[in-house]
Amino acid sequence: MTEASSMVTINLDGVDVQVPDDDNLIEAAARHGNEVPHYCYHPKLSVVGNCRMCLVEMGMPLKDRGTGEPVLDEDGQQKIGWMPKPVIGCATQVAPGMHVKTDSQVVM
C-alpha cells in the first residue's frame, strides 16, 4: 500500500472487505487470509501472467445502461455481472463494488 492509496470495498468470497485501491486480487485476498495460488507473480516484479495459476471469478454490480440505476434481482439485491471466464488475479486491480470468488468450482 502506498501513501497515496485509499481504501475500497470489495466482496471477497461473500464477505465485504476493505482493501487498498492499488492492490491486485492476489494481494487483496492475502490481506484477508485467502491465499490465491500463484507461481509467476511477485510484488516487486512486473506482472507477466503466464502461469494462469491465480485464476479467480470476478464480477461487478450491474447498472441499467440508460438510467445508471442498479439492476436488482427478485429479492431486491443488486445483480452481479460475472465475467464469462475466470480472470488472472495478478493482473486484475481491485475496484469499488467488485465481487471475487477464490474458492468456486470454476477456479478449483
Biopython code that builds the backbone (N, CA, C, O; Angstrom):
import numpy as np
from Bio.PDB.StructureBuilder import StructureBuilder

atoms = [
    (1, "MET", "N", (0.846, -1.172, 0.000)),
    (1, "MET", "CA", (0.000, 0.000, 0.000)),
    (1, "MET", "C", (0.896, 1.240, 0.000)),
    (1, "MET", "O", (1.799, 1.367, 0.827)),
    (2, "THR", "N", (0.634, 2.140, -0.928)),
    (2, "THR", "CA", (1.410, 3.374, -0.996)),
    (2, "THR", "C", (0.742, 4.454, -0.168)),
    (2, "THR", "O", (-0.399, 4.305, 0.268)),
    (3, "GLU", "N", (1.475, 5.558, 0.047)),
    (3, "GLU", "CA", (0.915, 6.654, 0.839)),
    (3, "GLU", "C", (-0.322, 7.266, 0.185)),
    (3, "GLU", "O", (-1.219, 7.742, 0.881)),
    (4, "ALA", "N", (-0.375, 7.257, -1.151)),
    (4, "ALA", "CA", (-1.478, 7.901, -1.869)),
    (4, "ALA", "C", (-2.696, 7.000, -2.019)),
    (4, "ALA", "O", (-3.754, 7.475, -2.431)),
    (5, "SER", "N", (-2.579, 5.705, -1.694)),
    (5, "SER", "CA", (-3.713, 4.811, -1.914)),
    (5, "SER", "C", (-4.804, 5.046, -0.872)),
    (5, "SER", "O", (-4.538, 5.445, 0.261)),
    (6, "SER", "N", (-6.021, 4.788, -1.292)),
    (6, "SER", "CA", (-7.159, 4.860, -0.384)),
    (6, "SER", "C", (-7.808, 3.487, -0.346)),
    (6, "SER", "O", (-7.424, 2.595, -1.102)),
    (7, "MET", "N", (-8.769, 3.318, 0.513)),
    (7, "MET", "CA", (-9.410, 2.013, 0.681)),
    (7, "MET", "C", (-10.684, 1.938, -0.146)),
    (7, "MET", "O", (-11.406, 2.924, -0.294)),
    (8, "VAL", "N", (-10.949, 0.734, -0.689)),
    (8, "VAL", "CA", (-12.191, 0.454, -1.404)),
    (8, "VAL", "C", (-12.802, -0.811, -0.812)),
    (8, "VAL", "O", (-12.105, -1.621, -0.200)),
    (9, "THR", "N", (-14.096, -0.968, -0.997)),
    (9, "THR", "CA", (-14.790, -2.162, -0.515)),
    (9, "THR", "C", (-15.022, -3.103, -1.680)),
    (9, "THR", "O", (-15.571, -2.718, -2.713)),
    (10, "ILE", "N", (-14.589, -4.362, -1.495)),
    (10, "ILE", "CA", (-14.884, -5.421, -2.461)),
    (10, "ILE", "C", (-15.566, -6.553, -1.701)),
    (10, "ILE", "O", (-15.498, -6.616, -0.473)),
    (11, "ASN", "N", (-16.217, -7.436, -2.430)),
    (11, "ASN", "CA", (-16.826, -8.610, -1.827)),
    (11, "ASN", "C", (-15.927, -9.790, -2.147)),
    (11, "ASN", "O", (-15.799, -10.183, -3.306)),
    (12, "LEU", "N", (-15.306, -10.353, -1.125)),
    (12, "LEU", "CA", (-14.358, -11.453, -1.274)),
    (12, "LEU", "C", (-14.977, -12.718, -0.709)),
    (12, "LEU", "O", (-15.135, -12.846, 0.505)),
    (13, "ASP", "N", (-15.326, -13.646, -1.572)),
    (13, "ASP", "CA", (-15.949, -14.902, -1.170)),
    (13, "ASP", "C", (-17.165, -14.683, -0.279)),
    (13, "ASP", "O", (-17.355, -15.383, 0.715)),
    (14, "GLY", "N", (-17.992, -13.692, -0.650)),
    (14, "GLY", "CA", (-19.245, -13.445, 0.049)),
    (14, "GLY", "C", (-19.161, -12.501, 1.232)),
    (14, "GLY", "O", (-20.168, -12.263, 1.899)),
    (15, "VAL", "N", (-17.972, -11.954, 1.511)),
    (15, "VAL", "CA", (-17.789, -11.057, 2.651)),
    (15, "VAL", "C", (-17.261, -9.714, 2.144)),
    (15, "VAL", "O", (-16.284, -9.675, 1.396)),
    (16, "ASP", "N", (-17.902, -8.615, 2.548)),
    (16, "ASP", "CA", (-17.412, -7.288, 2.187)),
    (16, "ASP", "C", (-16.170, -6.972, 3.008)),
    (16, "ASP", "O", (-16.191, -7.063, 4.236)),
    (17, "VAL", "N", (-15.078, -6.598, 2.324)),
    (17, "VAL", "CA", (-13.812, -6.272, 2.984)),
    (17, "VAL", "C", (-13.255, -4.975, 2.409)),
    (17, "VAL", "O", (-13.574, -4.589, 1.284)),
    (18, "GLN", "N", (-12.427, -4.317, 3.193)),
    (18, "GLN", "CA", (-11.739, -3.097, 2.772)),
    (18, "GLN", "C", (-10.325, -3.461, 2.334)),
    (18, "GLN", "O", (-9.622, -4.187, 3.037)),
    (19, "VAL", "N", (-9.908, -2.956, 1.168)),
    (19, "VAL", "CA", (-8.558, -3.181, 0.663)),
    (19, "VAL", "C", (-8.040, -1.892, 0.033)),
    (19, "VAL", "O", (-8.836, -1.059, -0.399)),
    (20, "PRO", "N", (-6.715, -1.713, -0.027)),
    (20, "PRO", "CA", (-6.168, -0.539, -0.708)),
    (20, "PRO", "C", (-6.516, -0.562, -2.192)),
    (20, "PRO", "O", (-6.516, -1.620, -2.821)),
    (21, "ASP", "N", (-6.812, 0.607, -2.747)),
    (21, "ASP", "CA", (-7.242, 0.666, -4.153)),
    (21, "ASP", "C", (-6.134, 0.348, -5.150)),
    (21, "ASP", "O", (-6.409, 0.211, -6.342)),
    (22, "ASP", "N", (-4.880, 0.226, -4.690)),
    (22, "ASP", "CA", (-3.803, -0.130, -5.615)),
    (22, "ASP", "C", (-3.430, -1.613, -5.538)),
    (22, "ASP", "O", (-2.436, -2.024, -6.137)),
    (23, "ASP", "N", (-4.209, -2.421, -4.811)),
    (23, "ASP", "CA", (-3.956, -3.861, -4.723)),
    (23, "ASP", "C", (-4.448, -4.584, -5.964)),
    (23, "ASP", "O", (-5.407, -4.157, -6.607)),
    (24, "ASN", "N", (-3.777, -5.694, -6.296)),
    (24, "ASN", "CA", (-4.358, -6.621, -7.264)),
    (24, "ASN", "C", (-5.124, -7.674, -6.457)),
    (24, "ASN", "O", (-5.117, -7.629, -5.227)),
    (25, "LEU", "N", (-5.771, -8.604, -7.121)),
    (25, "LEU", "CA", (-6.629, -9.549, -6.401)),
    (25, "LEU", "C", (-5.845, -10.535, -5.540)),
    (25, "LEU", "O", (-6.364, -10.993, -4.522)),
    (26, "ILE", "N", (-4.618, -10.876, -5.916)),
    (26, "ILE", "CA", (-3.790, -11.752, -5.074)),
    (26, "ILE", "C", (-3.490, -11.058, -3.754)),
    (26, "ILE", "O", (-3.653, -11.646, -2.685)),
    (27, "GLU", "N", (-3.053, -9.808, -3.832)),
    (27, "GLU", "CA", (-2.712, -9.048, -2.624)),
    (27, "GLU", "C", (-3.938, -8.797, -1.752)),
    (27, "GLU", "O", (-3.875, -8.932, -0.530)),
    (28, "ALA", "N", (-5.051, -8.431, -2.382)),
    (28, "ALA", "CA", (-6.280, -8.147, -1.636)),
    (28, "ALA", "C", (-6.755, -9.388, -0.885)),
    (28, "ALA", "O", (-7.142, -9.295, 0.280)),
    (29, "ALA", "N", (-6.728, -10.538, -1.536)),
    (29, "ALA", "CA", (-7.155, -11.774, -0.881)),
    (29, "ALA", "C", (-6.213, -12.129, 0.271)),
    (29, "ALA", "O", (-6.668, -12.547, 1.335)),
    (30, "ALA", "N", (-4.920, -11.969, 0.068)),
    (30, "ALA", "CA", (-3.940, -12.299, 1.109)),
    (30, "ALA", "C", (-4.136, -11.437, 2.355)),
    (30, "ALA", "O", (-3.935, -11.914, 3.472)),
    (31, "ARG", "N", (-4.521, -10.184, 2.178)),
    (31, "ARG", "CA", (-4.743, -9.301, 3.330)),
    (31, "ARG", "C", (-5.847, -9.818, 4.243)),
    (31, "ARG", "O", (-5.908, -9.462, 5.420)),
    (32, "HIS", "N", (-6.718, -10.660, 3.695)),
    (32, "HIS", "CA", (-7.859, -11.163, 4.470)),
    (32, "HIS", "C", (-7.803, -12.677, 4.640)),
    (32, "HIS", "O", (-8.833, -13.321, 4.835)),
    (33, "GLY", "N", (-6.593, -13.247, 4.565)),
    (33, "GLY", "CA", (-6.400, -14.659, 4.877)),
    (33, "GLY", "C", (-6.787, -15.633, 3.787)),
    (33, "GLY", "O", (-6.851, -16.835, 4.045)),
    (34, "ASN", "N", (-7.048, -15.161, 2.574)),
    (34, "ASN", "CA", (-7.388, -16.042, 1.455)),
    (34, "ASN", "C", (-6.176, -16.139, 0.533)),
    (34, "ASN", "O", (-5.751, -15.139, -0.046)),
    (35, "GLU", "N", (-5.631, -17.319, 0.398)),
    (35, "GLU", "CA", (-4.483, -17.475, -0.488)),
    (35, "GLU", "C", (-4.951, -17.831, -1.887)),
    (35, "GLU", "O", (-5.660, -18.818, -2.084)),
    (36, "VAL", "N", (-4.552, -17.026, -2.848)),
    (36, "VAL", "CA", (-4.791, -17.340, -4.261)),
    (36, "VAL", "C", (-3.501, -17.970, -4.765)),
    (36, "VAL", "O", (-2.464, -17.308, -4.791)),
    (37, "PRO", "N", (-3.545, -19.246, -5.169)),
    (37, "PRO", "CA", (-2.319, -19.895, -5.641)),
    (37, "PRO", "C", (-1.720, -19.117, -6.806)),
    (37, "PRO", "O", (-2.440, -18.657, -7.693)),
    (38, "HIS", "N", (-0.405, -18.975, -6.797)),
    (38, "HIS", "CA", (0.276, -18.276, -7.890)),
    (38, "HIS", "C", (1.699, -18.814, -8.022)),
    (38, "HIS", "O", (2.261, -19.365, -7.076)),
    (39, "TYR", "N", (2.260, -18.646, -9.197)),
    (39, "TYR", "CA", (3.614, -19.130, -9.462)),
    (39, "TYR", "C", (4.505, -18.022, -10.007)),
    (39, "TYR", "O", (5.596, -17.793, -9.485)),
    (40, "CYS", "N", (4.055, -17.335, -11.046)),
    (40, "CYS", "CA", (4.922, -16.355, -11.712)),
    (40, "CYS", "C", (4.795, -14.947, -11.138)),
    (40, "CYS", "O", (5.548, -14.061, -11.543)),
    (41, "TYR", "N", (3.865, -14.711, -10.207)),
    (41, "TYR", "CA", (3.666, -13.369, -9.646)),
    (41, "TYR", "C", (4.604, -13.123, -8.473)),
    (41, "TYR", "O", (4.784, -13.986, -7.613)),
    (42, "HIS", "N", (5.200, -11.934, -8.450)),
    (42, "HIS", "CA", (5.941, -11.439, -7.293)),
    (42, "HIS", "C", (5.686, -9.937, -7.209)),
    (42, "HIS", "O", (5.759, -9.248, -8.227)),
    (43, "PRO", "N", (5.389, -9.413, -6.020)),
    (43, "PRO", "CA", (5.009, -7.999, -5.921)),
    (43, "PRO", "C", (6.091, -7.010, -6.353)),
    (43, "PRO", "O", (5.773, -5.863, -6.668)),
    (44, "LYS", "N", (7.334, -7.414, -6.377)),
    (44, "LYS", "CA", (8.414, -6.500, -6.760)),
    (44, "LYS", "C", (8.820, -6.634, -8.226)),
    (44, "LYS", "O", (9.750, -5.963, -8.672)),
    (45, "LEU", "N", (8.131, -7.493, -8.979)),
    (45, "LEU", "CA", (8.425, -7.678, -10.398)),
    (45, "LEU", "C", (7.220, -7.263, -11.235)),
    (45, "LEU", "O", (6.102, -7.191, -10.725)),
    (46, "SER", "N", (7.442, -6.991, -12.505)),
    (46, "SER", "CA", (6.325, -6.659, -13.389)),
    (46, "SER", "C", (5.446, -7.899, -13.579)),
    (46, "SER", "O", (5.920, -9.032, -13.502)),
    (47, "VAL", "N", (4.178, -7.660, -13.823)),
    (47, "VAL", "CA", (3.217, -8.759, -13.980)),
    (47, "VAL", "C", (3.342, -9.345, -15.373)),
    (47, "VAL", "O", (3.284, -8.632, -16.375)),
    (48, "VAL", "N", (3.517, -10.661, -15.417)),
    (48, "VAL", "CA", (3.606, -11.371, -16.688)),
    (48, "VAL", "C", (2.315, -12.138, -16.948)),
    (48, "VAL", "O", (1.786, -12.107, -18.060)),
    (49, "GLY", "N", (1.807, -12.823, -15.933)),
    (49, "GLY", "CA", (0.544, -13.541, -16.050)),
    (49, "GLY", "C", (0.592, -14.776, -16.913)),
    (49, "GLY", "O", (-0.433, -15.181, -17.461)),
    (50, "ASN", "N", (1.761, -15.393, -17.052)),
    (50, "ASN", "CA", (1.905, -16.558, -17.929)),
    (50, "ASN", "C", (1.391, -17.858, -17.341)),
    (50, "ASN", "O", (0.861, -18.690, -18.078)),
    (51, "CYS", "N", (1.527, -18.059, -16.047)),
    (51, "CYS", "CA", (1.257, -19.385, -15.484)),
    (51, "CYS", "C", (-0.232, -19.691, -15.343)),
    (51, "CYS", "O", (-0.619, -20.859, -15.358)),
    (52, "ARG", "N", (-1.060, -18.683, -15.207)),
    (52, "ARG", "CA", (-2.520, -18.832, -15.077)),
    (52, "ARG", "C", (-2.941, -19.617, -13.837)),
    (52, "ARG", "O", (-4.047, -20.157, -13.796)),
    (53, "MET", "N", (-2.073, -19.687, -12.825)),
    (53, "MET", "CA", (-2.434, -20.373, -11.578)),
    (53, "MET", "C", (-3.364, -19.529, -10.714)),
    (53, "MET", "O", (-4.099, -20.075, -9.892)),
    (54, "CYS", "N", (-3.345, -18.216, -10.885)),
    (54, "CYS", "CA", (-4.078, -17.310, -9.986)),
    (54, "CYS", "C", (-5.471, -16.967, -10.506)),
    (54, "CYS", "O", (-5.953, -15.855, -10.287)),
    (55, "LEU", "N", (-6.117, -17.894, -11.183)),
    (55, "LEU", "CA", (-7.453, -17.633, -11.711)),
    (55, "LEU", "C", (-8.480, -17.476, -10.588)),
    (55, "LEU", "O", (-8.484, -18.235, -9.619)),
    (56, "VAL", "N", (-9.346, -16.476, -10.739)),
    (56, "VAL", "CA", (-10.443, -16.222, -9.809)),
    (56, "VAL", "C", (-11.680, -15.851, -10.634)),
    (56, "VAL", "O", (-11.573, -15.446, -11.792)),
    (57, "GLU", "N", (-12.847, -15.996, -10.015)),
    (57, "GLU", "CA", (-14.070, -15.493, -10.641)),
    (57, "GLU", "C", (-14.238, -14.042, -10.223)),
    (57, "GLU", "O", (-13.995, -13.694, -9.067)),
    (58, "MET", "N", (-14.658, -13.185, -11.168)),
    (58, "MET", "CA", (-14.788, -11.766, -10.875)),
    (58, "MET", "C", (-16.054, -11.221, -11.514)),
    (58, "MET", "O", (-16.402, -11.576, -12.640)),
    (59, "GLY", "N", (-16.736, -10.355, -10.781)),
    (59, "GLY", "CA", (-17.932, -9.714, -11.300)),
    (59, "GLY", "C", (-18.088, -8.316, -10.727)),
    (59, "GLY", "O", (-17.475, -7.960, -9.720)),
    (60, "MET", "N", (-18.918, -7.542, -11.388)),
    (60, "MET", "CA", (-19.202, -6.168, -10.941)),
    (60, "MET", "C", (-20.720, -5.990, -10.845)),
    (60, "MET", "O", (-21.468, -6.635, -11.579)),
    (61, "PRO", "N", (-21.172, -5.117, -9.940)),
    (61, "PRO", "CA", (-22.608, -4.836, -9.834)),
    (61, "PRO", "C", (-23.152, -4.279, -11.152)),
    (61, "PRO", "O", (-22.531, -3.416, -11.772)),
    (62, "LEU", "N", (-24.312, -4.778, -11.570)),
    (62, "LEU", "CA", (-24.923, -4.335, -12.825)),
    (62, "LEU", "C", (-25.692, -3.033, -12.631)),
    (62, "LEU", "O", (-26.337, -2.812, -11.606)),
    (63, "LYS", "N", (-25.600, -2.176, -13.653)),
    (63, "LYS", "CA", (-26.368, -0.928, -13.677)),
    (63, "LYS", "C", (-27.078, -0.840, -15.022)),
    (63, "LYS", "O", (-26.558, -1.297, -16.040)),
    (64, "ASP", "N", (-28.273, -0.248, -15.017)),
    (64, "ASP", "CA", (-29.029, -0.042, -16.239)),
    (64, "ASP", "C", (-28.269, 0.936, -17.127)),
    (64, "ASP", "O", (-27.866, 2.004, -16.667)),
    (65, "ARG", "N", (-28.070, 0.584, -18.388)),
    (65, "ARG", "CA", (-27.299, 1.437, -19.296)),
    (65, "ARG", "C", (-27.969, 2.780, -19.564)),
    (65, "ARG", "O", (-27.286, 3.785, -19.766)),
    (66, "GLY", "N", (-29.266, 2.803, -19.566)),
    (66, "GLY", "CA", (-29.977, 4.034, -19.868)),
    (66, "GLY", "C", (-30.062, 4.992, -18.698)),
    (66, "GLY", "O", (-29.866, 6.198, -18.850)),
    (67, "THR", "N", (-30.356, 4.443, -17.525)),
    (67, "THR", "CA", (-30.587, 5.305, -16.362)),
    (67, "THR", "C", (-29.425, 5.340, -15.376)),
    (67, "THR", "O", (-29.312, 6.276, -14.584)),
    (68, "GLY", "N", (-28.567, 4.337, -15.419)),
    (68, "GLY", "CA", (-27.483, 4.256, -14.449)),
    (68, "GLY", "C", (-27.926, 3.703, -13.100)),
    (68, "GLY", "O", (-27.127, 3.607, -12.168)),
    (69, "GLU", "N", (-29.207, 3.339, -13.000)),
    (69, "GLU", "CA", (-29.741, 2.779, -11.758)),
    (69, "GLU", "C", (-29.289, 1.325, -11.595)),
    (69, "GLU", "O", (-29.082, 0.629, -12.590)),
    (70, "PRO", "N", (-29.133, 0.861, -10.349)),
    (70, "PRO", "CA", (-28.755, -0.531, -10.122)),
    (70, "PRO", "C", (-29.815, -1.491, -10.670)),
    (70, "PRO", "O", (-31.012, -1.213, -10.585)),
    (71, "VAL", "N", (-29.376, -2.615, -11.229)),
    (71, "VAL", "CA", (-30.274, -3.680, -11.677)),
    (71, "VAL", "C", (-30.451, -4.622, -10.497)),
    (71, "VAL", "O", (-29.473, -5.157, -9.974)),
    (72, "LEU", "N", (-31.700, -4.829, -10.076)),
    (72, "LEU", "CA", (-31.987, -5.635, -8.901)),
    (72, "LEU", "C", (-32.572, -6.984, -9.282)),
    (72, "LEU", "O", (-33.245, -7.107, -10.305)),
    (73, "ASP", "N", (-32.311, -8.014, -8.446)),
    (73, "ASP", "CA", (-32.925, -9.324, -8.667)),
    (73, "ASP", "C", (-34.285, -9.359, -7.980)),
    (73, "ASP", "O", (-34.742, -8.345, -7.451)),
    (74, "GLU", "N", (-34.931, -10.521, -7.986)),
    (74, "GLU", "CA", (-36.285, -10.632, -7.428)),
    (74, "GLU", "C", (-36.321, -10.408, -5.914)),
    (74, "GLU", "O", (-37.386, -10.133, -5.361)),
    (75, "ASP", "N", (-35.171, -10.521, -5.236)),
    (75, "ASP", "CA", (-35.098, -10.280, -3.790)),
    (75, "ASP", "C", (-34.726, -8.849, -3.438)),
    (75, "ASP", "O", (-34.607, -8.507, -2.262)),
    (76, "GLY", "N", (-34.540, -8.005, -4.464)),
    (76, "GLY", "CA", (-34.185, -6.617, -4.221)),
    (76, "GLY", "C", (-32.690, -6.373, -4.054)),
    (76, "GLY", "O", (-32.276, -5.257, -3.741)),
    (77, "GLN", "N", (-31.879, -7.404, -4.261)),
    (77, "GLN", "CA", (-30.427, -7.278, -4.171)),
    (77, "GLN", "C", (-29.862, -6.898, -5.543)),
    (77, "GLN", "O", (-30.395, -7.307, -6.574)),
    (78, "GLN", "N", (-28.789, -6.118, -5.549)),
    (78, "GLN", "CA", (-28.193, -5.741, -6.830)),
    (78, "GLN", "C", (-27.574, -6.959, -7.498)),
    (78, "GLN", "O", (-26.833, -7.715, -6.869)),
    (79, "LYS", "N", (-27.886, -7.144, -8.792)),
    (79, "LYS", "CA", (-27.340, -8.260, -9.553)),
    (79, "LYS", "C", (-25.863, -8.030, -9.833)),
    (79, "LYS", "O", (-25.410, -6.896, -9.995)),
    (80, "ILE", "N", (-25.126, -9.131, -9.887)),
    (80, "ILE", "CA", (-23.703, -9.078, -10.194)),
    (80, "ILE", "C", (-23.504, -9.647, -11.595)),
    (80, "ILE", "O", (-23.994, -10.731, -11.911)),
    (81, "GLY", "N", (-22.790, -8.913, -12.419)),
    (81, "GLY", "CA", (-22.449, -9.381, -13.760)),
    (81, "GLY", "C", (-21.113, -10.099, -13.710)),
    (81, "GLY", "O", (-20.058, -9.465, -13.734)),
    (82, "TRP", "N", (-21.159, -11.432, -13.640)),
    (82, "TRP", "CA", (-19.938, -12.232, -13.554)),
    (82, "TRP", "C", (-19.292, -12.350, -14.925)),
    (82, "TRP", "O", (-19.978, -12.521, -15.933)),
    (83, "MET", "N", (-17.987, -12.259, -14.954)),
    (83, "MET", "CA", (-17.246, -12.442, -16.206)),
    (83, "MET", "C", (-17.504, -13.871, -16.691)),
    (83, "MET", "O", (-17.634, -14.781, -15.872)),
    (84, "PRO", "N", (-17.579, -14.083, -18.011)),
    (84, "PRO", "CA", (-17.892, -15.417, -18.520)),
    (84, "PRO", "C", (-16.784, -16.444, -18.254)),
    (84, "PRO", "O", (-17.047, -17.646, -18.217)),
    (85, "LYS", "N", (-15.564, -15.976, -18.073)),
    (85, "LYS", "CA", (-14.442, -16.879, -17.792)),
    (85, "LYS", "C", (-13.653, -16.313, -16.622)),
    (85, "LYS", "O", (-13.727, -15.115, -16.349)),
    (86, "PRO", "N", (-12.894, -17.166, -15.922)),
    (86, "PRO", "CA", (-12.067, -16.659, -14.826)),
    (86, "PRO", "C", (-11.033, -15.651, -15.327)),
    (86, "PRO", "O", (-10.642, -15.672, -16.494)),
    (87, "VAL", "N", (-10.599, -14.774, -14.429)),
    (87, "VAL", "CA", (-9.565, -13.783, -14.743)),
    (87, "VAL", "C", (-8.331, -14.079, -13.895)),
    (87, "VAL", "O", (-8.424, -14.742, -12.862)),
    (88, "ILE", "N", (-7.163, -13.577, -14.342)),
    (88, "ILE", "CA", (-5.956, -13.779, -13.544)),
    (88, "ILE", "C", (-5.895, -12.708, -12.459)),
    (88, "ILE", "O", (-6.005, -11.513, -12.737)),
    (89, "GLY", "N", (-5.720, -13.158, -11.228)),
    (89, "GLY", "CA", (-5.703, -12.248, -10.089)),
    (89, "GLY", "C", (-4.504, -11.330, -10.055)),
    (89, "GLY", "O", (-4.586, -10.229, -9.510)),
    (90, "CYS", "N", (-3.385, -11.760, -10.629)),
    (90, "CYS", "CA", (-2.164, -10.953, -10.563)),
    (90, "CYS", "C", (-2.271, -9.676, -11.383)),
    (90, "CYS", "O", (-1.652, -8.669, -11.036)),
    (91, "ALA", "N", (-3.041, -9.698, -12.457)),
    (91, "ALA", "CA", (-3.134, -8.546, -13.357)),
    (91, "ALA", "C", (-4.464, -7.806, -13.237)),
    (91, "ALA", "O", (-4.744, -6.922, -14.046)),
    (92, "THR", "N", (-5.286, -8.146, -12.249)),
    (92, "THR", "CA", (-6.585, -7.511, -12.074)),
    (92, "THR", "C", (-6.569, -6.643, -10.823)),
    (92, "THR", "O", (-6.465, -7.149, -9.706)),
    (93, "GLN", "N", (-6.674, -5.321, -11.022)),
    (93, "GLN", "CA", (-6.713, -4.380, -9.903)),
    (93, "GLN", "C", (-8.097, -4.387, -9.276)),
    (93, "GLN", "O", (-9.096, -4.593, -9.965)),
    (94, "VAL", "N", (-8.155, -4.161, -7.971)),
    (94, "VAL", "CA", (-9.445, -4.081, -7.290)),
    (94, "VAL", "C", (-10.179, -2.820, -7.735)),
    (94, "VAL", "O", (-9.565, -1.842, -8.162)),
    (95, "ALA", "N", (-11.494, -2.863, -7.627)),
    (95, "ALA", "CA", (-12.342, -1.715, -7.948)),
    (95, "ALA", "C", (-13.515, -1.717, -6.970)),
    (95, "ALA", "O", (-13.946, -2.782, -6.529)),
    (96, "PRO", "N", (-14.034, -0.543, -6.626)),
    (96, "PRO", "CA", (-15.155, -0.488, -5.689)),
    (96, "PRO", "C", (-16.332, -1.331, -6.166)),
    (96, "PRO", "O", (-16.742, -1.250, -7.324)),
    (97, "GLY", "N", (-16.869, -2.144, -5.252)),
    (97, "GLY", "CA", (-18.029, -2.973, -5.562)),
    (97, "GLY", "C", (-17.706, -4.299, -6.222)),
    (97, "GLY", "O", (-18.606, -5.114, -6.425)),
    (98, "MET", "N", (-16.453, -4.537, -6.561)),
    (98, "MET", "CA", (-16.045, -5.782, -7.226)),
    (98, "MET", "C", (-16.400, -6.983, -6.352)),
    (98, "MET", "O", (-16.291, -6.926, -5.127)),
    (99, "HIS", "N", (-16.826, -8.068, -6.996)),
    (99, "HIS", "CA", (-17.086, -9.338, -6.321)),
    (99, "HIS", "C", (-16.062, -10.348, -6.829)),
    (99, "HIS", "O", (-15.806, -10.435, -8.030)),
    (100, "VAL", "N", (-15.481, -11.108, -5.905)),
    (100, "VAL", "CA", (-14.430, -12.061, -6.249)),
    (100, "VAL", "C", (-14.703, -13.384, -5.551)),
    (100, "VAL", "O", (-15.017, -13.411, -4.361)),
    (101, "LYS", "N", (-14.584, -14.478, -6.290)),
    (101, "LYS", "CA", (-14.679, -15.823, -5.721)),
    (101, "LYS", "C", (-13.330, -16.514, -5.927)),
    (101, "LYS", "O", (-12.869, -16.687, -7.056)),
    (102, "THR", "N", (-12.709, -16.906, -4.811)),
    (102, "THR", "CA", (-11.406, -17.577, -4.913)),
    (102, "THR", "C", (-11.527, -19.087, -4.714)),
    (102, "THR", "O", (-10.561, -19.815, -4.941)),
    (103, "ASP", "N", (-12.700, -19.568, -4.292)),
    (103, "ASP", "CA", (-12.840, -20.980, -3.948)),
    (103, "ASP", "C", (-14.031, -21.655, -4.627)),
    (103, "ASP", "O", (-14.637, -22.555, -4.046)),
    (104, "SER", "N", (-14.372, -21.243, -5.824)),
    (104, "SER", "CA", (-15.529, -21.820, -6.524)),
    (104, "SER", "C", (-15.118, -23.035, -7.350)),
    (104, "SER", "O", (-13.929, -23.302, -7.521)),
    (105, "GLN", "N", (-16.086, -23.754, -7.849)),
    (105, "GLN", "CA", (-15.814, -24.910, -8.712)),
    (105, "GLN", "C", (-15.117, -24.503, -9.997)),
    (105, "GLN", "O", (-14.348, -25.282, -10.560)),
    (106, "VAL", "N", (-15.377, -23.301, -10.463)),
    (106, "VAL", "CA", (-14.787, -22.815, -11.723)),
    (106, "VAL", "C", (-13.285, -22.654, -11.596)),
    (106, "VAL", "O", (-12.558, -22.946, -12.545)),
    (107, "VAL", "N", (-12.799, -22.198, -10.453)),
    (107, "VAL", "CA", (-11.374, -21.921, -10.298)),
    (107, "VAL", "C", (-10.621, -23.047, -9.575)),
    (107, "VAL", "O", (-9.406, -22.950, -9.405)),
    (108, "MET", "N", (-11.294, -24.083, -9.158)),
    (108, "MET", "CA", (-10.608, -25.174, -8.466)),
    (108, "MET", "C", (-9.900, -26.084, -9.425)),
    (108, "MET", "O", (-9.273, -27.056, -9.004)),
]
sb = StructureBuilder()
sb.init_structure("model")
sb.init_model(0)
sb.init_chain("A")
sb.init_seg("    ")
for serial, (resi, resn, name, xyz) in enumerate(atoms, 1):
    if name == "N":
        sb.init_residue(resn, " ", resi, " ")
    sb.init_atom(name, np.array(xyz, "f"), 0.0, 1.0, " ", f" {name:<3s}", serial, name[0])
structure = sb.get_structure()
